[in-house]
Amino acid sequence: MDKNTITGFVLIAALLIGFSWYNKPSDEEIAQQQRVQDSIANVEKKKAAAKQVADAAAAKAYAQALATDTTALFHEVMSGKATDVTLRNEKVELTLNTKGATVQKAVIKGFADRNGNNDVTLFDAKDQQLKFMLAGKETNLVTSDMYFTPSNVTDSTVTFTAATANGKSLTISYKLGKDYMLHASIQANGMAGMFSPNYNTIDVEWTDKCRQQEKGFTFENRYASLTYHLTEGGTDYLNEGKELTDETVEDNIDWVAFKNQFFSAVMIAEKDFGKNAKMTSIPQEKGSGYLKQYGAKMKTFFDPTGKQPTELEFYYGPNDFRLLQNVEEESKFGKDLEMQRLVYLGWPLFRIINRWFTIYVFDWLTKLDINMGIVLILITMLLKFITFPLVKKSYMSSAKMRVLKPKLDEITKKYDKPEDQMMKQQAMMAEYSKYGVSPLSGCLPMLIQMPIWIAMFNFVPNAIQLRGESFLWISDLSTYDPIIEWHTNLWLIGDHLSLTCILFCVANVLYSMMTMRQQRDQMVGQQAEQMKAMQWMMYLMPVMFFFMFNDYSAGLNFYYFISLFFSAAIMWTLRKTTNDEKLLSILEAKYEENKKNPKKTSGLAARLEAMQKQAEELRKQRDEMERRKGH
């Protein structure tokens, strides 16, 4: 990038900024636009509220009609008294209600919520609703309108029955497993004549307002998503940041999960949920106490004859990779559910790093029962130890370029005319080749570290083991660590300043200064000038990182800070232990040896040299053709 190019970019940027400023609306226009937007938003809210009220009124009227219509099928169960039935074990406590015969409250034990309570309430009756719907010949049955009679009640089992006087009944049975799995069975009795001959599905409608469980709304909201598993394999999810209503999933799915950062409610079907399920995910406003409004409308197998029940399973628990891996062992369906995909580990390359390295190391270190901050430091040290040979090799290549800089400066002085640029590059590549130096190897440290950095970017925010863990000044490694907080949400910054984010960004500036100084020591001519012009970009990046990572977890920022610290320490140590004079004498000896035993250059340097020679030959041919045309 030469000076003209940089000047062009600066002029274009100035033109765009000036044009934007010139066309910026006045304060009155902005206020008017805001009033119009607020009016539209209020109208939409009123419409939505009116529709909700109308739907609720219609449902209530329908339920009242069924309750008062003594000729209606299942009239006997359309009125009654709602009572709670609680299933519990050491991991969860689930409250079911006789009206609807579904779970209305799920409490996950052993995990403190953001208010300091000992257990996490995943949802309760006002947040979540699940109903099963059957379309009969004469009437539709909706379980949420029916009052069931409980029986076989223990801490782990309950059977709900809705029966008519003429012997027809619908039974929903539940059995709570040892951990977080709840098995459900829906079975008809004497109901075959109510439906058409080919009727074999039951409609499932599930809605939930996903609660905010962590301190950082923005960060947690980023990891809250409606996720589902395709029967043919693999998972997909609705975009976390968009408002999506009744999105169609064209393929069969095994399960659907209403997921937040560290906990999920999952519904699994033995016979799959059929094609064209409708999924909804609507982001909620900060301060509402909720992250998303989820919804799923699906169909699954149903046998009206009652010979075969509809089998479902529910998971109400933490997003723990190893725990979710073992869910299949507790499941009775024998499917490859891949529920560990609820813990997002990144794109394929980064998922491989996390899946087959990071998780195993993390598991091993956590078994030592040491502080999670120490675990992050040890993981960083191990990664630096593994990558050290490559980093050292890369550094030594850069050091060779540094000691050869005086020779390259002579080439720069020799070919100082604009038309000699190709010859200069060719001569420099030949010089590198003589001494066995690759000019591109200095980029390796960044190339080596980037996949690991990105892999940890995906792993740390999803590691539930960091949740609630303190280290030094950090009270919770899974969320931000504020040194200053305020109530107003400022653009780009938010409502706080995170100390670990500041440390990470400062460390990034210092590390950038160190690497730029090293690169300047090995660059010659125009490269060095371009490096000076690009310095501001290297300083701008940490500033951009601050705005990006201020809301991120302290654990992630702390890892990046420690990683940069060790990287800087390694580079400083290598620089102090490298004798430039000795290194130059080794290169000179190698050069003399190559002169006595000339051999054809190979590798990247040889290919670059050949390409430059070819380009130079083409340039000469073009110049010759233009010269002949001139005559």
C-alpha positions, 0 to 999 in steps of 0.5 A: 500500500503506497502513499497515493493509495493511503491518501486516496482512502483518507480522502474517500473517508473524509468525503463519506464523513462530510457527506454524512455530516451534511445530510445529518437531520436536524434535531427537530427532524430527529425528534419528529422521526423519533415521535413517528417511530414511537407512535408506530411502536405504540400502535403495534404494541396496542395491536399485539396486546389487543390480539392477546386479549382477544385470543385469551377471551376467545379461549376463555369463551371456548372453555366456558362453552365446553364447560356449560355444554353438557352434551360435549365430549369430555364435558366432565373434565372441562371444569374443576379445581387446579392443584399442584403435584411436585416431582423432585430428586437431588437435581431438579424440582418440577411442579405439574398442575392438574389443569393441563397435566404439564410441567408449569414450574422447573427449578434447577438445584445447586445453581445460584440465580443472579439474585443470590438464591440457591436454586435457578427457576427456569420458568414458572406458570406465568412464563411457560405453557405447553398444550397438546391438541387433538382434532376430532370429527366433532370437537377439538381437545386441548389439554390446557383446558382439561382438568386431570385426576392425578394417581400413582403419585410419588416423588418421581411418578404421577399419572394424570387421567381425564375420563368421560362417563362412557369410558373414553379417557386420555392419560398422561404419565410422567416419570422423573429420572435420576438427573434432569430427564423427565419421561412422558407418555400420552395414551388414548383409551376408547377414542378411536371413533372420535377421529378420522380413519387416517388420523395419526398425529397430535399437535404440540404447542409450546411457548416460553419467556426465557428468563434472564439468569445472569448479570449481563443481559447483552452477553447472555442474550447473545447465547440464548437461542431456540435450537433444534436437532434435525433427525438426519443429524446436526443442529440448527437455531434461529438467529439470536438477534432477529425477531422471527415468528412462525419460521418453518423448519422443513425437515423432521426434528428430534428435539427443540430446546428453549436455551439461554446461556447456561440452562435449557428446557428441551422437548424430545420426541420418540417418533420425531416432530414432523416437517414444517414445524413453526418456530418463534424467537422474539428478543425482549427488552433489557430490564424486562427480566427476560431474554427471548419469547420462544414458541414452537408449534409441532406435530408428532405421532399419536395413536387414537386406538391407544395401542401405542402411546406417544412418547416424549422426554424433557430435559430441564438442566444445565448446558454442561457438555459432558452431562449432555453427552450422557443424556442419551444413556438415560433416554429410552429412545436410543437416538443419537440426540447430539444434545451436547451441541447445545454447548456451542464450540464454534465452527468446525475447525474451532470445534475440533480444537475445543472438542478434542483438546480444550474440553479434555484439558479443562476436565482434567484440571477441574478434577484437581479442585483448583480455582477456575482462574488458575485453571485458565492460567494453566490452560494458557501456559499449556497452549503456549508450551505446545506452540512454543517450537513453532513460535521460536522457529518463526521468531528465528526466521524474523531474527535472520531477516533482521540481521540481514537488513543491512544487506537489503538496505544496499539493494534498496539503495541500488534500485531506488527508481520507481521502474526498478521495483520489480528488480529490487523485489527480485534481488531481495528474494534472491538474497533471502534464498541464498541465506535460506530465509523465508520472508513470510515466516514472521506471520506464523505466530499470529496464524498459530494463535488465531485458531486457538484464540477463536476456539477459546472465544467460543469455549469460555463463554459456554463453560458453565464451570466458570459460572459463579466462580470468583478469582482475585477481584473477579466475583464471577468469571462468567460475566463482566467485572465492573469497576464503574457502573451507571444506570444510563446505557451509553452507546457502544459502552453500555452501563459499566466499565469492565476491568479485565477488558481494560487490562486486555486492551492495554496489554494488546496495545503494548504487545502491538508496539512490541511486534511492530518494533520487531517488524520495523527492525527487519523491514527495508525501503518502502515496506518500512514506510508503509509500516509507519503509515499503518501503525495507527491501525494497530493502535485502533484495533485494541480500541475496537476490542474494548467496545466489543468485549466490555460486555463479555465475560471476565473469564474470556478477557482474563484469558486473552490478557494472560495469553498476551502476557505470556506471548510478550514474555516469550518474545522478550526472552527470545529477543534477549537470548538471541545473539545477532552477531552469532546468528549473522556469522552462522548465516554467512557460513551457510551462504559460503557453503551454498556457494561451494555447493550450489543447489536449486532453491526450493519452497515458497521463496523459489516459487516467489522468485520464479513468479517475479522473474516471469513478471519481469520478463513479461514487463520487458516484452510489453516495454519492447512492444510499446517501443516498436509501436512508437517507431 
